């Protein structure tokens, strides 16, 4: 299952790595692809993710879902 979210506030490769790391810790997440230019975050997982889970992980990294 693949889901795409938009994240605001990322400005560099470190931002991308932080978001990828935090989302990657969510149970069931297999892959996280982040596009810095657009803020798109594509998550491939083995289960349906709750938006609140993703939102909390992004917030932990210091950013926001839009």
GIZIKA-V404380 format. One record per run of one state. SS is the DSSP state (H for helix, E for strand, - for the rest). FROM is the first residue (numbers start at 1). TO is the last residue. Records with the same first field share a line. If there is no record, write none. Layout:
SS=FROM-TO / FROM-TO
This chain:
-=1-1 / 9-12 / 25-28 / 36-39 / 46-50 / 62-63 / 66-66
E=2-8 / 29-35 / 40-45 / 64-65
H=13-24 / 51-61
